[in-house]
Amino acid sequence: MEQHQKSVILGIGGPSCSGKTTLAQMLARVLGNSCLVHADDYYKQPGDIPVHSSSGLPDYDSPESFDAEAMARAIQSAAAQSTRSPASHDSAQLSPDPSPASALVFQLGISETRVVVVEGISVLSTHKASAPVLSLLSVAVLLDIDYSTALARRQARLTNLDCSPDDFWPDPPEYFETVAWPNYRKYCFPQSSSAIYPFFLSIEQSEPLDSSVEKCLQLIALASNSF
């Protein structure tokens, strides 16, 4: 689509508690012309959430739980804009940041490049329900963490003093083990084929945040230069 040919749409995927939001917020902060879209803001209404076949629980980790059409419209709208304009609830997080990463943005020549950062568990999914979003991505970044680390982080998040219980749906017993993780591996673990993702990066859990940001910026520059 012509209006998006000079915009980079960066999708960040990974299992629950893999650090997607943290990385997305950091990228949106250091980029000069950015917008941040969270998949969690596009959950369907509770009555439209599918039921997990074996557990009978609401399946909030299914690609079909998200309104991908509405998310795609938000991404397209953000891509068509030309100024820093949060499309979600992170406007306070997007003040310019005088860090080495911000300097790298200028070195790479992407300070004026329009970048829409999209993060969520289903963003890189090849499931048909995610097609409206997947078709817009020009860069795909997978945060690859192991099962034990993801489980420990999910169990710990409500004990974090910085987190409100209202921020999260409380997990029923063994929800992560029986629903969230299996769904991630079945539906949302991406393929690295360049036919699906023109620019793909997998980041291991041991990678420091600063290094992850730098690698993403370099990939954004490659994508921008390919237009």
Secondary structure, 3 states (H helix, E strand, C coil): CHHHCCEEEEEEECCCCCCHHHHHHHHHHHCCCEEEEEHHHHECCHHHCCECCCCCCECCCCHHHECHHHHHHHHHHHHHCCCCCCCCCCHHHCCCCCCHHHHHHHHCCCCCCEEEEEECCCCCCCCHHHHHHHCCCCEEEEEECCHHHHHHHHHHHHHCCCCCHHHCCCCCCCHHHHHHHHHHHHHHCCCCCCCCCCEEEEEECCCCHHHHHHHHHHHHHHHHHCC
